[in-house]
Amino acid sequence: MDDGKFILCRKCGSVHHVTPFDKAPDRGLDAAESAPAIYWRVFMDQHAGHPLEAMKAVGEIYFPGGASSDPMSVAYLRVTAGQNKYLLRRWRRSIAEPLRFERIEGDVETPVMALDVQEHEIRKELKLRFRLADGKPFGDAKVDLFVAAFRATAARMDTRKLIEIAPSYADDNIAYAALDTAARVSLLEECAAHFTPEEVEALRGFVESHSNGSDVMTLVLRRRIVVAEPAY
């Protein structure tokens, strides 16, 4: 976020986001560049004589809604001012107005990671495109068994040890991780109790060919962000 610098009015609690154009002269600037200079002058005029404190952003910006590309998304970021630490909320009421920043009480809790499988996509791929050696697809019962085996395998995995291999371009709080070798072996061993050796071998090829990027056999990592407010 630019250089991540802010000014806090300790009397009013108002926050100004510092930009390179704050103190620039009006002449020669287009509308996008001159606007910050106007906001800077208004802020300094409104808070003349008030105690001001410089703040700097630290760490990442959190988007509870997940869509950082949405200009209307609410975001949270931590800032420091010497020994003081604050949490800022970034928001706007309409696309036509500038982003607003306000200091709020509380902090962002350590994000919780949830693990899921792409059940709908797996079912679709197995029914529409997957074929056994004789050209036949799996029936619903076999698809159910495979999805259940995959879920059981995923449930035994430690989200802290998974390595992200692809991001979601629609939601910043979602990423994709691949099954490691041990998990693939475990999945196929579980399948062996319900499928013939030929079917297990076919499933091995299915797993290996659909484990790249965000393909259907990658695991979905969902990050849940919560802003914790202090108890009074």
N, C-alpha and C positions, 0 to 999 in steps of 0.2 A: 504494500500500500504506500506508494511513493517512498518517502524516506521514513515513514512511520513515526512522525513527530507531531505532538499535540501541545496545546496550552490549556491549562485548567485554571478557571477563576475560582479561587478558594472561598470567596465570599458568596458567589452565586451558584457555583457548581457547573457553570456553562463550560463547554469544551469547544475549542477551535482546532481544526485539522490544518496543520502547517503545510503549505505547498511552495514550490519554487517561485510562484507568481505572486505571492502575498504582497511583497513590497515593490513589485514592478510598476513602472509608470504606465498610465493608460495608453499613451501614444504608441501606435504600432502593434498593439495586441488585438487578437480577434476576440470574439465573445467568450469562447471557452477559457482563454487565458486571462481576460480582464475580470471575469466573475470572481475568482479567488481573491484578487486584490480588493474588490469591493467588500467581500465578506470579511477580509482582514481588517479593513478600516472601520467597518461597522462594529466588529467585535471589540477592537481597541477603544473606540469611542464610548461604547456602552459600558466598558469595564475600566475606564480610566480611573486611576487611583486605587483600584482593587488589588489585592495580593494575587499575583499570577504565578503559576508553577509549570515548568516545562516537563513534558512527559514523553517517553519513548516506548513504542510498541516492542514487545518481546514475545517470542514464540509464534505459533501459527494463528490464523484467523479461523474461528469456528463458525460453521454454517449449520445450525440445527436442522434447517429444512433441506440441506444437501446441495442446493443449486447455487453455486457461487457465480455462475454466468447470468443468473437472473438479477437484473439491476434493482429489483425490489426486495431481494432477499435480506432478511435480518441476519446480522453477524455479531459475534462477540470477539473481543481481543483484549489481552492483558497488556497493561502499560506499567511502567515504573517511573517514579520521580524520586531519585535518591533512594532512601530506604523505604519509601512508601510504594505500595503496589495497589493498583486499581483494576477494575474491569469496566470496559466501555462497551456500550451497545450501539451498533451502527444500523441506521434505518432511514427511511424516507417515506413520506406520505403519498407522493406521486412521482412519476418518472420525470416530471418537469422541474422538480425542485432538487437542490443539492443534497448530498448525503448528510445526515445529522449524526452527531455523536453525543452520547450522554453517559456520565459515570453512574454506575448502579452498584448497589450492595450485593455481595455474593461472589461466587467464582464458578468457573466451569469445572465440573467434576471430571475425573479421569474417564475418558470415553469408554463405554462398555462395548466389547466386540461380540457380536452374535454370528453364528455360522449356519449357513443354510445350503441346500442343494437346489439346483434348477429343475425341479420336478416337472413342471409343465413343459419346458423345453426338451427334457429327456424323453418324456412320453411322446411328444410330437416327432422327434427325430427317429425313435425306434419304430413307430407305427408307419411313418411316411417314407422313410429312406432305408432303414436297416433291413437287410435280408440275410437269411441263413444260406448255407451252401446249396440247398435245394430251391432257393429263390423265394421261400416263404418267410413272412414276417413273424415276429413274436405275437402271440395272442395277448389279450388284456391281462390274463392271470400271470403270465410270465413277465410282462412289463411291470406289474405290481410287485412281483417278487424281487426284480432287479432294483427297483426304486427303493424298496424296503431295505435291501442289503446295502445300498449306497448310503441311505440315511443312517443305518446302524454304524457303518464305517466312519461317517463324518462325526457322529456323536462321540466317538472315542478319541477324536483328534483334539490337540491343544491349540487353541487359536493364537496363543503367544508364539508358537513355533512355526506358524505358517508363513510362507514367503509370498508376498503379493507379486503377481506377474502381469497384471493389467488393471488399469483404473476403469471406473465407469465414467462415461462422458456426460451422463445425465444427472448423476448424483455424486457429490464429493465424498459422501459418507459410505459409499459402496466401492469395494474392490474385489478382484478375483484372485484366487490362489489355486495352485495345482496340487493334486494328490501326490505325495512323495511315493517312493518305490515301495516302502513298507505298507502304506495304505492301499496301494493298488493290489499288492499280493493278498492282503487281508480281505479286500473286497471280492477278489476272484475265488479265494478259498471259501468264503461264505456262499458265493454263487454255486460252488461245486456241490453243495448239499441239495440244490433244487434244479440244476440244469445238467444236461448230458455233457460229456467231455467236449463234443463238437460245439455245443452251444457256448460252453465256457470259453473255448478258444475264439469263437466269433465275438464274444463280449470283450475279450482281451483286446482284439483289434479295434472294437468300438471305443473302448476307454482310451487307448493310445492315440487314436486319430481325432479325438474330440477333447483333448486336454490342453490346448493352446489358447492363449489370450483369454477371452471370455466365453469360450466354447462351452457346450452343455455339460461336460464332465469336470469343469472347474467349479470350485467351491465359492460361494458368495459370502464375503465378509461385510457385515453391516455394522457401522459404528453409530452408537446412540449417544448423542450429546445432551447433557442436562445441565442447566444453569441452577446451581444450588444457592438459595437465598438464606442468609443467616437467621437463626431462631432468636427471637427477642423474648 
